[in-house]
C-alpha cells in the first residue's frame, strides 16, 4: 500500500484545516466535499470543493488513523512553511479497502476491478476516505467563512 499526492490543482501544497461534506441521495447522486484551506494562517484564501459523482463508499474519521487501512508514511506538503503537514489530497494505491470493495462488486478478471480508486483527504482535524470509479471534479470556491 502506498500513498501518492493527488493534485486537483498544481498549487495545492499547503495543509487543510477542516473538512465538511454533504451527500445528496437522489438520481445522479453526488458527494460534495469542502476542504477548508482558508482557515489556515498563511495558507490559501479559498476553499476546495470536490464533487464525487456516484461514489461507492465514504468513511469519516476524527483525526485518527486505523478504521480504514492507510500507509504508515504519508507525503508531506512541499510549501516551505508547511513541511511537517501531510499533503491534503492523496490517492492510496493497492488499497485493501478498495480491493475488497471491488472484488465484491465485480467478478474476477473484470477490467472494472481496477477502476475503484481510494481517495484520502486529510485535514488538521478530520480524515475522509472516498471510494470512487468516476473522476471527481474540483474547483476553488470563496471561503465558507466569509
N, C-alpha and C positions, 0 to 999 in steps of 0.2 A: 504494500500500500504506500502511495506517495502523494503528497500534496503539491500542486503546482499553482502558481499565480494565474488568476483569470483576470484579464483586463477588459472590462466593458468599455473603458476609455484609457488611452495611454497615460494620462496624467494621474491616474489613480495610484498614489504611492504614499498615502497618509492613513492613519488609523480612523476607525469609525467609533463614535461614542455609543450609540444605541441603535436598535433595530425594531421597527414596527412592521406588522404585516396584516393583510386583510384577504380573506378567501371569499370569493363570490360563487356560490353554488347555484349556477344557472346554466342554461345551454351555452356552450362555448366558454365555460368557466375558466377563471384565471386567478392566480395568486399574485398579489401585488405586495412587494417588499419595499419598504422605505428605509434606507440606511442613512442615519442622521450624522453626516460628516460636519455639518455646520455647528455642532455643539463642541467640537474640538478646537481649543485655542490654537491659533496659528495654522489651522488645517485648511479646509475648503469651505467657502462661504455658502455652498449649496448642499443639497441632499441628493442621494442617488435613488431613483425609482427603478426597480427591476420587476418586469412583468413576466411571469412564467405561464404560458398558455397551457391549460390542462395538465398540471403537474401530477406526478404519480403518488408522491408522498412528501410529508413535511414533518420535521421534528424541531421543536424549540427547546433550548437548554439555557439555564441561567448560569452563565459564567463558568460552567464546569464541563469537563470532558468525561466521556465514559458511557453515556447512553447509546450513542452511535459510535462505532469504532472510527478513530481518526489517527493519522500518523503521529508519532511521538514528537517529531520535528516538523515545525510549520515555517514556511517562508516569512521573512520579516519585510517591513516597509523599506523602501530604498531612499526615502527622503531623509537627509542627514539629521534632521531634528527628531525623527521618529524611528530610529533604527531598532529600538528594543520592542516595538509593537509588531504583532502579527499582521501580515498583509490581509486586508478585509475581505477580499473576494478570491476564493480558491475553488479548485476542482480536485476531487480526490480520485486518483487513478487506482485501478484494481481494488475498488471499494467492496468489502464483503457485503455491506448493506445493499448496494446497487446490484451486485451479482445475485444475491438471494432473491431480491425482488424480481429481477429479470428472469431468473430461472423458474419462478412460479408463474410468470405471465406468458412466457414464450416456451415453445418446445425446443429440445436440444437440437443444435445445428441451425436454428432460425437466425438469419443475419441481424434481425432486430434486437437480439440479445445484447449487442454491442452499442445500441443507441441510448441506453439508460445511463445518464450522467449524474454523478453525485456532486452537487454544488454545496460549498461550505462557506457560509457568510459569517464573519467574525466581527464582533464589536467589543468594546471595553466591558460591556455588561451582559451581552447575550451571544448565543451561538444559534444559527439557523441552518439546518440541513434540508436540502430540497433534492428530490429525485425527479428528473425531467427527461423527456425524449425530445421535445421541441426546444430549439434555441430560445433563450429569453431575450426580451427587448429591454434595453436600459437607456435612461436619459437623466440628465441633471435637471433638478427642479428647484424652485425657490425654497428656502428654509421653511420647514413646517412650523418653526417657532417665530417666524417674522410677523 
